């Protein structure tokens, strides 16, 4: 049915020798010159990316008073209900962030309130919101972005983001990655000092 075992053995040996000759031929064959092929292609090398260039931000500021902030943030893919560090409603966002002090560069825990009705971001010593310690009006906020370059020494660089205003730069640290992403997207909706936005409107 399968044939003579001796003949099958001889055929297998012959096939093995043929394959060995083919491999030898390939190994001794000279390499082809690829320059003709390269000349046919119009290959362009990427220019070097500036390491200090920050990543592009996702949104432009939104001036509309009818914006539902929570719905906007949820439509961006954030699961607000799963992030206990952020209290978000239709017009405001509240929560604790650590802020690097401008004088001594210590990280201080502050209660932040982003309020679209007052058009400002304010921070307090605690959540009672009795006396504002500082903040910025929307028209002063120029940029907000994740600090991928680790521009400051942070206890947790993966949770640190930057908010630039026309007067100073705030280095902020969120309690969780999702809280940081939410805060960045929230603050950018009010970044009316953003240069391209101002010139484009």
mmCIF file of the C-alpha atoms, coordinates in Angstrom:
data_MODEL
# 
_entry.id   MODEL 
# 
loop_
_atom_site.group_PDB 
_atom_site.id 
_atom_site.type_symbol 
_atom_site.label_atom_id 
_atom_site.label_alt_id 
_atom_site.label_comp_id 
_atom_site.label_asym_id 
_atom_site.label_entity_id 
_atom_site.label_seq_id 
_atom_site.pdbx_PDB_ins_code 
_atom_site.Cartn_x 
_atom_site.Cartn_y 
_atom_site.Cartn_z 
_atom_site.occupancy 
_atom_site.B_iso_or_equiv 
_atom_site.pdbx_formal_charge 
_atom_site.auth_seq_id 
_atom_site.auth_comp_id 
_atom_site.auth_asym_id 
_atom_site.auth_atom_id 
_atom_site.pdbx_PDB_model_num 
ATOM 1   C CA . UNK A 1 1   ? 0.000   0.000  0.000  1.00 0.00 ? 1   UNK A CA 1 
ATOM 2   C CA . UNK A 1 2   ? 2.749   2.476  0.922  1.00 0.00 ? 2   UNK A CA 1 
ATOM 3   C CA . UNK A 1 3   ? 5.434   0.907  -1.233 1.00 0.00 ? 3   UNK A CA 1 
ATOM 4   C CA . UNK A 1 4   ? 8.734   -0.726 -0.494 1.00 0.00 ? 4   UNK A CA 1 
ATOM 5   C CA . UNK A 1 5   ? 10.303  0.773  2.688  1.00 0.00 ? 5   UNK A CA 1 
ATOM 6   C CA . UNK A 1 6   ? 13.781  0.557  1.168  1.00 0.00 ? 6   UNK A CA 1 
ATOM 7   C CA . UNK A 1 7   ? 12.720  2.577  -1.903 1.00 0.00 ? 7   UNK A CA 1 
ATOM 8   C CA . UNK A 1 8   ? 10.988  5.171  0.297  1.00 0.00 ? 8   UNK A CA 1 
ATOM 9   C CA . UNK A 1 9   ? 14.170  5.472  2.351  1.00 0.00 ? 9   UNK A CA 1 
ATOM 10  C CA . UNK A 1 10  ? 16.288  6.043  -0.786 1.00 0.00 ? 10  UNK A CA 1 
ATOM 11  C CA . UNK A 1 11  ? 13.846  8.651  -2.127 1.00 0.00 ? 11  UNK A CA 1 
ATOM 12  C CA . UNK A 1 12  ? 13.968  10.519 1.189  1.00 0.00 ? 12  UNK A CA 1 
ATOM 13  C CA . UNK A 1 13  ? 17.790  10.520 1.117  1.00 0.00 ? 13  UNK A CA 1 
ATOM 14  C CA . UNK A 1 14  ? 17.823  11.843 -2.455 1.00 0.00 ? 14  UNK A CA 1 
ATOM 15  C CA . UNK A 1 15  ? 15.369  14.607 -1.561 1.00 0.00 ? 15  UNK A CA 1 
ATOM 16  C CA . UNK A 1 16  ? 17.499  15.549 1.437  1.00 0.00 ? 16  UNK A CA 1 
ATOM 17  C CA . UNK A 1 17  ? 20.598  15.844 -0.801 1.00 0.00 ? 17  UNK A CA 1 
ATOM 18  C CA . UNK A 1 18  ? 18.688  18.018 -3.294 1.00 0.00 ? 18  UNK A CA 1 
ATOM 19  C CA . UNK A 1 19  ? 17.603  20.381 -0.518 1.00 0.00 ? 19  UNK A CA 1 
ATOM 20  C CA . UNK A 1 20  ? 21.179  20.569 0.785  1.00 0.00 ? 20  UNK A CA 1 
ATOM 21  C CA . UNK A 1 21  ? 22.432  21.549 -2.710 1.00 0.00 ? 21  UNK A CA 1 
ATOM 22  C CA . UNK A 1 22  ? 19.743  24.250 -2.972 1.00 0.00 ? 22  UNK A CA 1 
ATOM 23  C CA . UNK A 1 23  ? 20.797  25.689 0.407  1.00 0.00 ? 23  UNK A CA 1 
ATOM 24  C CA . UNK A 1 24  ? 24.456  25.681 -0.665 1.00 0.00 ? 24  UNK A CA 1 
ATOM 25  C CA . UNK A 1 25  ? 23.572  27.497 -3.892 1.00 0.00 ? 25  UNK A CA 1 
ATOM 26  C CA . UNK A 1 26  ? 21.663  30.176 -1.967 1.00 0.00 ? 26  UNK A CA 1 
ATOM 27  C CA . UNK A 1 27  ? 24.521  30.708 0.483  1.00 0.00 ? 27  UNK A CA 1 
ATOM 28  C CA . UNK A 1 28  ? 27.116  31.192 -2.261 1.00 0.00 ? 28  UNK A CA 1 
ATOM 29  C CA . UNK A 1 29  ? 24.935  33.456 -4.412 1.00 0.00 ? 29  UNK A CA 1 
ATOM 30  C CA . UNK A 1 30  ? 26.148  37.101 -4.263 1.00 0.00 ? 30  UNK A CA 1 
ATOM 31  C CA . UNK A 1 31  ? 23.889  39.651 -2.623 1.00 0.00 ? 31  UNK A CA 1 
ATOM 32  C CA . UNK A 1 32  ? 21.956  41.758 -5.086 1.00 0.00 ? 32  UNK A CA 1 
ATOM 33  C CA . UNK A 1 33  ? 22.556  45.455 -5.312 1.00 0.00 ? 33  UNK A CA 1 
ATOM 34  C CA . UNK A 1 34  ? 19.518  47.166 -3.820 1.00 0.00 ? 34  UNK A CA 1 
ATOM 35  C CA . UNK A 1 35  ? 20.500  50.669 -4.884 1.00 0.00 ? 35  UNK A CA 1 
ATOM 36  C CA . UNK A 1 36  ? 18.515  50.485 -8.125 1.00 0.00 ? 36  UNK A CA 1 
ATOM 37  C CA . UNK A 1 37  ? 15.401  49.621 -6.143 1.00 0.00 ? 37  UNK A CA 1 
ATOM 38  C CA . UNK A 1 38  ? 16.052  52.405 -3.632 1.00 0.00 ? 38  UNK A CA 1 
ATOM 39  C CA . UNK A 1 39  ? 16.367  54.907 -6.475 1.00 0.00 ? 39  UNK A CA 1 
ATOM 40  C CA . UNK A 1 40  ? 12.906  53.944 -7.713 1.00 0.00 ? 40  UNK A CA 1 
ATOM 41  C CA . UNK A 1 41  ? 11.357  54.786 -4.347 1.00 0.00 ? 41  UNK A CA 1 
ATOM 42  C CA . UNK A 1 42  ? 10.929  58.326 -3.138 1.00 0.00 ? 42  UNK A CA 1 
ATOM 43  C CA . UNK A 1 43  ? 11.792  57.635 0.489  1.00 0.00 ? 43  UNK A CA 1 
ATOM 44  C CA . UNK A 1 44  ? 11.556  60.522 2.924  1.00 0.00 ? 44  UNK A CA 1 
ATOM 45  C CA . UNK A 1 45  ? 12.970  60.261 6.391  1.00 0.00 ? 45  UNK A CA 1 
ATOM 46  C CA . UNK A 1 46  ? 11.003  61.697 9.293  1.00 0.00 ? 46  UNK A CA 1 
ATOM 47  C CA . UNK A 1 47  ? 12.358  64.874 10.696 1.00 0.00 ? 47  UNK A CA 1 
ATOM 48  C CA . UNK A 1 48  ? 13.481  64.606 14.283 1.00 0.00 ? 48  UNK A CA 1 
ATOM 49  C CA . UNK A 1 49  ? 10.726  65.297 16.778 1.00 0.00 ? 49  UNK A CA 1 
ATOM 50  C CA . UNK A 1 50  ? 11.464  68.015 19.285 1.00 0.00 ? 50  UNK A CA 1 
ATOM 51  C CA . UNK A 1 51  ? 11.632  66.279 22.670 1.00 0.00 ? 51  UNK A CA 1 
ATOM 52  C CA . UNK A 1 52  ? 10.382  69.419 24.418 1.00 0.00 ? 52  UNK A CA 1 
ATOM 53  C CA . UNK A 1 53  ? 7.283   69.706 22.269 1.00 0.00 ? 53  UNK A CA 1 
ATOM 54  C CA . UNK A 1 54  ? 4.232   68.882 24.330 1.00 0.00 ? 54  UNK A CA 1 
ATOM 55  C CA . UNK A 1 55  ? 1.573   66.541 22.974 1.00 0.00 ? 55  UNK A CA 1 
ATOM 56  C CA . UNK A 1 56  ? -1.416  68.062 21.249 1.00 0.00 ? 56  UNK A CA 1 
ATOM 57  C CA . UNK A 1 57  ? -4.406  68.699 23.440 1.00 0.00 ? 57  UNK A CA 1 
ATOM 58  C CA . UNK A 1 58  ? -7.687  67.060 22.696 1.00 0.00 ? 58  UNK A CA 1 
ATOM 59  C CA . UNK A 1 59  ? -10.162 69.945 22.840 1.00 0.00 ? 59  UNK A CA 1 
ATOM 60  C CA . UNK A 1 60  ? -10.543 73.595 22.104 1.00 0.00 ? 60  UNK A CA 1 
ATOM 61  C CA . UNK A 1 61  ? -12.113 75.736 24.828 1.00 0.00 ? 61  UNK A CA 1 
ATOM 62  C CA . UNK A 1 62  ? -15.908 75.819 24.830 1.00 0.00 ? 62  UNK A CA 1 
ATOM 63  C CA . UNK A 1 63  ? -17.533 79.161 25.629 1.00 0.00 ? 63  UNK A CA 1 
ATOM 64  C CA . UNK A 1 64  ? -21.116 77.995 25.278 1.00 0.00 ? 64  UNK A CA 1 
ATOM 65  C CA . UNK A 1 65  ? -23.088 78.546 28.475 1.00 0.00 ? 65  UNK A CA 1 
ATOM 66  C CA . UNK A 1 66  ? -25.371 75.661 27.557 1.00 0.00 ? 66  UNK A CA 1 
ATOM 67  C CA . UNK A 1 67  ? -22.540 73.110 27.761 1.00 0.00 ? 67  UNK A CA 1 
ATOM 68  C CA . UNK A 1 68  ? -23.353 70.244 30.106 1.00 0.00 ? 68  UNK A CA 1 
ATOM 69  C CA . UNK A 1 69  ? -19.894 69.653 31.531 1.00 0.00 ? 69  UNK A CA 1 
ATOM 70  C CA . UNK A 1 70  ? -20.593 66.183 32.891 1.00 0.00 ? 70  UNK A CA 1 
ATOM 71  C CA . UNK A 1 71  ? -22.194 64.993 29.650 1.00 0.00 ? 71  UNK A CA 1 
ATOM 72  C CA . UNK A 1 72  ? -19.285 66.451 27.670 1.00 0.00 ? 72  UNK A CA 1 
ATOM 73  C CA . UNK A 1 73  ? -16.687 64.655 29.805 1.00 0.00 ? 73  UNK A CA 1 
ATOM 74  C CA . UNK A 1 74  ? -18.618 61.382 29.677 1.00 0.00 ? 74  UNK A CA 1 
ATOM 75  C CA . UNK A 1 75  ? -18.953 61.668 25.892 1.00 0.00 ? 75  UNK A CA 1 
ATOM 76  C CA . UNK A 1 76  ? -15.148 61.870 25.769 1.00 0.00 ? 76  UNK A CA 1 
ATOM 77  C CA . UNK A 1 77  ? -15.045 58.354 27.221 1.00 0.00 ? 77  UNK A CA 1 
ATOM 78  C CA . UNK A 1 78  ? -14.479 59.104 30.900 1.00 0.00 ? 78  UNK A CA 1 
ATOM 79  C CA . UNK A 1 79  ? -16.337 56.967 33.415 1.00 0.00 ? 79  UNK A CA 1 
ATOM 80  C CA . UNK A 1 80  ? -17.061 59.655 35.972 1.00 0.00 ? 80  UNK A CA 1 
ATOM 81  C CA . UNK A 1 81  ? -19.130 57.406 38.232 1.00 0.00 ? 81  UNK A CA 1 
ATOM 82  C CA . UNK A 1 82  ? -16.111 55.113 38.662 1.00 0.00 ? 82  UNK A CA 1 
ATOM 83  C CA . UNK A 1 83  ? -13.835 57.965 39.765 1.00 0.00 ? 83  UNK A CA 1 
ATOM 84  C CA . UNK A 1 84  ? -14.584 58.843 43.407 1.00 0.00 ? 84  UNK A CA 1 
ATOM 85  C CA . UNK A 1 85  ? -11.942 61.595 43.411 1.00 0.00 ? 85  UNK A CA 1 
ATOM 86  C CA . UNK A 1 86  ? -13.937 63.925 41.163 1.00 0.00 ? 86  UNK A CA 1 
ATOM 87  C CA . UNK A 1 87  ? -17.353 65.465 41.815 1.00 0.00 ? 87  UNK A CA 1 
ATOM 88  C CA . UNK A 1 88  ? -18.723 66.516 38.449 1.00 0.00 ? 88  UNK A CA 1 
ATOM 89  C CA . UNK A 1 89  ? -22.056 68.059 37.530 1.00 0.00 ? 89  UNK A CA 1 
ATOM 90  C CA . UNK A 1 90  ? -23.386 70.032 34.569 1.00 0.00 ? 90  UNK A CA 1 
ATOM 91  C CA . UNK A 1 91  ? -21.502 73.253 35.422 1.00 0.00 ? 91  UNK A CA 1 
ATOM 92  C CA . UNK A 1 92  ? -18.683 72.406 37.825 1.00 0.00 ? 92  UNK A CA 1 
ATOM 93  C CA . UNK A 1 93  ? -15.963 69.973 38.794 1.00 0.00 ? 93  UNK A CA 1 
ATOM 94  C CA . UNK A 1 94  ? -14.621 69.597 42.333 1.00 0.00 ? 94  UNK A CA 1 
ATOM 95  C CA . UNK A 1 95  ? -11.966 67.520 43.975 1.00 0.00 ? 95  UNK A CA 1 
ATOM 96  C CA . UNK A 1 96  ? -8.665  67.372 45.786 1.00 0.00 ? 96  UNK A CA 1 
ATOM 97  C CA . UNK A 1 97  ? -5.465  67.916 43.835 1.00 0.00 ? 97  UNK A CA 1 
ATOM 98  C CA . UNK A 1 98  ? -1.933  68.431 45.070 1.00 0.00 ? 98  UNK A CA 1 
ATOM 99  C CA . UNK A 1 99  ? -0.497  71.754 43.948 1.00 0.00 ? 99  UNK A CA 1 
ATOM 100 C CA . UNK A 1 100 ? 3.174   72.587 43.901 1.00 0.00 ? 100 UNK A CA 1 
ATOM 101 C CA . UNK A 1 101 ? 3.761   75.818 45.805 1.00 0.00 ? 101 UNK A CA 1 
ATOM 102 C CA . UNK A 1 102 ? 5.180   78.701 43.799 1.00 0.00 ? 102 UNK A CA 1 
ATOM 103 C CA . UNK A 1 103 ? 7.731   79.749 46.437 1.00 0.00 ? 103 UNK A CA 1 
ATOM 104 C CA . UNK A 1 104 ? 8.979   76.651 48.240 1.00 0.00 ? 104 UNK A CA 1 
ATOM 105 C CA . UNK A 1 105 ? 7.998   73.990 45.698 1.00 0.00 ? 105 UNK A CA 1 
ATOM 106 C CA . UNK A 1 106 ? 6.277   71.812 48.299 1.00 0.00 ? 106 UNK A CA 1 
ATOM 107 C CA . UNK A 1 107 ? 3.256   69.782 47.269 1.00 0.00 ? 107 UNK A CA 1 
ATOM 108 C CA . UNK A 1 108 ? 0.127   70.906 49.120 1.00 0.00 ? 108 UNK A CA 1 
ATOM 109 C CA . UNK A 1 109 ? -3.262  69.219 49.047 1.00 0.00 ? 109 UNK A CA 1 
ATOM 110 C CA . UNK A 1 110 ? -5.938  71.696 47.942 1.00 0.00 ? 110 UNK A CA 1 
ATOM 111 C CA . UNK A 1 111 ? -9.632  71.526 47.133 1.00 0.00 ? 111 UNK A CA 1 
ATOM 112 C CA . UNK A 1 112 ? -10.142 72.692 43.536 1.00 0.00 ? 112 UNK A CA 1 
ATOM 113 C CA . UNK A 1 113 ? -13.380 74.014 42.079 1.00 0.00 ? 113 UNK A CA 1 
ATOM 114 C CA . UNK A 1 114 ? -13.800 74.509 38.340 1.00 0.00 ? 114 UNK A CA 1 
ATOM 115 C CA . UNK A 1 115 ? -16.946 76.606 37.932 1.00 0.00 ? 115 UNK A CA 1 
ATOM 116 C CA . UNK A 1 116 ? -18.310 77.331 34.459 1.00 0.00 ? 116 UNK A CA 1 
ATOM 117 C CA . UNK A 1 117 ? -20.984 79.695 35.779 1.00 0.00 ? 117 UNK A CA 1 
ATOM 118 C CA . UNK A 1 118 ? -18.327 81.911 37.452 1.00 0.00 ? 118 UNK A CA 1 
ATOM 119 C CA . UNK A 1 119 ? -15.865 81.189 34.614 1.00 0.00 ? 119 UNK A CA 1 
ATOM 120 C CA . UNK A 1 120 ? -13.009 80.430 36.978 1.00 0.00 ? 120 UNK A CA 1 
ATOM 121 C CA . UNK A 1 121 ? -10.913 77.719 38.592 1.00 0.00 ? 121 UNK A CA 1 
ATOM 122 C CA . UNK A 1 122 ? -10.372 78.345 42.303 1.00 0.00 ? 122 UNK A CA 1 
ATOM 123 C CA . UNK A 1 123 ? -8.624  76.372 45.020 1.00 0.00 ? 123 UNK A CA 1 
ATOM 124 C CA . UNK A 1 124 ? -9.221  76.291 48.762 1.00 0.00 ? 124 UNK A CA 1 
ATOM 125 C CA . UNK A 1 125 ? -7.431  74.861 51.784 1.00 0.00 ? 125 UNK A CA 1 
ATOM 126 C CA . UNK A 1 126 ? -10.267 72.347 52.283 1.00 0.00 ? 126 UNK A CA 1 
ATOM 127 C CA . UNK A 1 127 ? -13.618 71.299 50.896 1.00 0.00 ? 127 UNK A CA 1 
ATOM 128 C CA . UNK A 1 128 ? -15.614 73.811 52.969 1.00 0.00 ? 128 UNK A CA 1 
ATOM 129 C CA . UNK A 1 129 ? -14.825 76.380 50.244 1.00 0.00 ? 129 UNK A CA 1 
ATOM 130 C CA . UNK A 1 130 ? -14.721 79.184 52.840 1.00 0.00 ? 130 UNK A CA 1 
ATOM 131 C CA . UNK A 1 131 ? -11.783 81.266 51.657 1.00 0.00 ? 131 UNK A CA 1 
ATOM 132 C CA . UNK A 1 132 ? -10.197 80.992 48.232 1.00 0.00 ? 132 UNK A CA 1 
ATOM 133 C CA . UNK A 1 133 ? -6.412  80.591 48.288 1.00 0.00 ? 133 UNK A CA 1 
ATOM 134 C CA . UNK A 1 134 ? -5.915  81.296 44.595 1.00 0.00 ? 134 UNK A CA 1 
ATOM 135 C CA . UNK A 1 135 ? -6.986  80.388 41.100 1.00 0.00 ? 135 UNK A CA 1 
ATOM 136 C CA . UNK A 1 136 ? -7.474  81.732 37.609 1.00 0.00 ? 136 UNK A CA 1 
ATOM 137 C CA . UNK A 1 137 ? -10.216 83.128 35.416 1.00 0.00 ? 137 UNK A CA 1 
ATOM 138 C CA . UNK A 1 138 ? -10.927 81.194 32.235 1.00 0.00 ? 138 UNK A CA 1 
ATOM 139 C CA . UNK A 1 139 ? -9.561  83.965 30.006 1.00 0.00 ? 139 UNK A CA 1 
ATOM 140 C CA . UNK A 1 140 ? -6.184  83.650 31.785 1.00 0.00 ? 140 UNK A CA 1 
ATOM 141 C CA . UNK A 1 141 ? -5.871  79.866 31.283 1.00 0.00 ? 141 UNK A CA 1 
ATOM 142 C CA . UNK A 1 142 ? -3.693  79.311 28.237 1.00 0.00 ? 142 UNK A CA 1 
ATOM 143 C CA . UNK A 1 143 ? -2.891  75.601 28.280 1.00 0.00 ? 143 UNK A CA 1 
ATOM 144 C CA . UNK A 1 144 ? -3.421  72.414 30.213 1.00 0.00 ? 144 UNK A CA 1 
ATOM 145 C CA . UNK A 1 145 ? -1.569  69.192 29.497 1.00 0.00 ? 145 UNK A CA 1 
ATOM 146 C CA . UNK A 1 146 ? -0.121  66.069 31.083 1.00 0.00 ? 146 UNK A CA 1 
ATOM 147 C CA . UNK A 1 147 ? 3.478   66.627 32.191 1.00 0.00 ? 147 UNK A CA 1 
ATOM 148 C CA . UNK A 1 148 ? 5.066   63.863 30.095 1.00 0.00 ? 148 UNK A CA 1 
ATOM 149 C CA . UNK A 1 149 ? 8.430   65.615 30.259 1.00 0.00 ? 149 UNK A CA 1 
ATOM 150 C CA . UNK A 1 150 ? 8.478   65.535 34.076 1.00 0.00 ? 150 UNK A CA 1 
ATOM 151 C CA . UNK A 1 151 ? 9.330   69.228 34.143 1.00 0.00 ? 151 UNK A CA 1 
ATOM 152 C CA . UNK A 1 152 ? 9.168   69.311 37.950 1.00 0.00 ? 152 UNK A CA 1 
ATOM 153 C CA . UNK A 1 153 ? 10.115  66.840 40.641 1.00 0.00 ? 153 UNK A CA 1 
ATOM 154 C CA . UNK A 1 154 ? 6.812   65.239 41.490 1.00 0.00 ? 154 UNK A CA 1 
ATOM 155 C CA . UNK A 1 155 ? 6.067   62.502 44.032 1.00 0.00 ? 155 UNK A CA 1 
ATOM 156 C CA . UNK A 1 156 ? 4.050   60.796 41.297 1.00 0.00 ? 156 UNK A CA 1 
ATOM 157 C CA . UNK A 1 157 ? 5.021   61.966 37.778 1.00 0.00 ? 157 UNK A CA 1 
ATOM 158 C CA . UNK A 1 158 ? 2.379   59.793 36.073 1.00 0.00 ? 158 UNK A CA 1 
ATOM 159 C CA . UNK A 1 159 ? -0.353  61.810 37.812 1.00 0.00 ? 159 UNK A CA 1 
ATOM 160 C CA . UNK A 1 160 ? 1.114   65.270 37.265 1.00 0.00 ? 160 UNK A CA 1 
ATOM 161 C CA . UNK A 1 161 ? -0.293  67.808 34.828 1.00 0.00 ? 161 UNK A CA 1 
ATOM 162 C CA . UNK A 1 162 ? 0.355   71.438 34.027 1.00 0.00 ? 162 UNK A CA 1 
ATOM 163 C CA . UNK A 1 163 ? -1.991  74.403 33.770 1.00 0.00 ? 163 UNK A CA 1 
ATOM 164 C CA . UNK A 1 164 ? -0.419  77.519 32.286 1.00 0.00 ? 164 UNK A CA 1 
ATOM 165 C CA . UNK A 1 165 ? -1.983  80.910 32.796 1.00 0.00 ? 165 UNK A CA 1 
ATOM 166 C CA . UNK A 1 166 ? -0.816  84.297 31.590 1.00 0.00 ? 166 UNK A CA 1 
ATOM 167 C CA . UNK A 1 167 ? 0.583   84.958 35.081 1.00 0.00 ? 167 UNK A CA 1 
ATOM 168 C CA . UNK A 1 168 ? 2.012   81.638 36.257 1.00 0.00 ? 168 UNK A CA 1 
ATOM 169 C CA . UNK A 1 169 ? 2.292   77.912 35.703 1.00 0.00 ? 169 UNK A CA 1 
ATOM 170 C CA . UNK A 1 170 ? 0.453   75.539 38.026 1.00 0.00 ? 170 UNK A CA 1 
ATOM 171 C CA . UNK A 1 171 ? 1.867   72.055 38.539 1.00 0.00 ? 171 UNK A CA 1 
ATOM 172 C CA . UNK A 1 172 ? -0.925  69.815 39.754 1.00 0.00 ? 172 UNK A CA 1 
ATOM 173 C CA . UNK A 1 173 ? -1.053  66.186 40.802 1.00 0.00 ? 173 UNK A CA 1 
ATOM 174 C CA . UNK A 1 174 ? -4.246  64.139 40.769 1.00 0.00 ? 174 UNK A CA 1 
ATOM 175 C CA . UNK A 1 175 ? -5.042  61.227 43.109 1.00 0.00 ? 175 UNK A CA 1 
ATOM 176 C CA . UNK A 1 176 ? -5.516  58.751 40.230 1.00 0.00 ? 176 UNK A CA 1 
ATOM 177 C CA . UNK A 1 177 ? -4.827  58.461 36.487 1.00 0.00 ? 177 UNK A CA 1 
ATOM 178 C CA . UNK A 1 178 ? -8.520  58.748 35.605 1.00 0.00 ? 178 UNK A CA 1 
ATOM 179 C CA . UNK A 1 179 ? -8.931  61.799 37.857 1.00 0.00 ? 179 UNK A CA 1 
ATOM 180 C CA . UNK A 1 180 ? -5.988  63.429 36.089 1.00 0.00 ? 180 UNK A CA 1 
ATOM 181 C CA . UNK A 1 181 ? -7.456  62.763 32.645 1.00 0.00 ? 181 UNK A CA 1 
ATOM 182 C CA . UNK A 1 182 ? -10.833 64.139 33.730 1.00 0.00 ? 182 UNK A CA 1 
ATOM 183 C CA . UNK A 1 183 ? -9.283  67.293 35.210 1.00 0.00 ? 183 UNK A CA 1 
ATOM 184 C CA . UNK A 1 184 ? -7.213  67.942 32.074 1.00 0.00 ? 184 UNK A CA 1 
ATOM 185 C CA . UNK A 1 185 ? -10.275 67.655 29.840 1.00 0.00 ? 185 UNK A CA 1 
ATOM 186 C CA . UNK A 1 186 ? -12.428 69.705 32.227 1.00 0.00 ? 186 UNK A CA 1 
ATOM 187 C CA . UNK A 1 187 ? -9.953  72.566 32.562 1.00 0.00 ? 187 UNK A CA 1 
ATOM 188 C CA . UNK A 1 188 ? -9.339  72.728 28.845 1.00 0.00 ? 188 UNK A CA 1 
ATOM 189 C CA . UNK A 1 189 ? -13.022 73.450 28.221 1.00 0.00 ? 189 UNK A CA 1 
ATOM 190 C CA . UNK A 1 190 ? -12.385 76.743 30.026 1.00 0.00 ? 190 UNK A CA 1 
ATOM 191 C CA . UNK A 1 191 ? -8.923  77.562 28.659 1.00 0.00 ? 191 UNK A CA 1 
ATOM 192 C CA . UNK A 1 192 ? -10.024 80.721 26.890 1.00 0.00 ? 192 UNK A CA 1 
ATOM 193 C CA . UNK A 1 193 ? -6.523  82.171 26.921 1.00 0.00 ? 193 UNK A CA 1 
ATOM 194 C CA . UNK A 1 194 ? -5.432  79.475 24.464 1.00 0.00 ? 194 UNK A CA 1 
ATOM 195 C CA . UNK A 1 195 ? -3.673  81.424 21.677 1.00 0.00 ? 195 UNK A CA 1 
ATOM 196 C CA . UNK A 1 196 ? -5.004  79.552 18.656 1.00 0.00 ? 196 UNK A CA 1 
ATOM 197 C CA . UNK A 1 197 ? -8.531  79.729 20.020 1.00 0.00 ? 197 UNK A CA 1 
ATOM 198 C CA . UNK A 1 198 ? -8.331  83.483 20.505 1.00 0.00 ? 198 UNK A CA 1 
ATOM 199 C CA . UNK A 1 199 ? -6.996  84.180 17.015 1.00 0.00 ? 199 UNK A CA 1 
ATOM 200 C CA . UNK A 1 200 ? -9.338  81.717 15.350 1.00 0.00 ? 200 UNK A CA 1 
ATOM 201 C CA . UNK A 1 201 ? -12.591 83.076 16.758 1.00 0.00 ? 201 UNK A CA 1 
# 
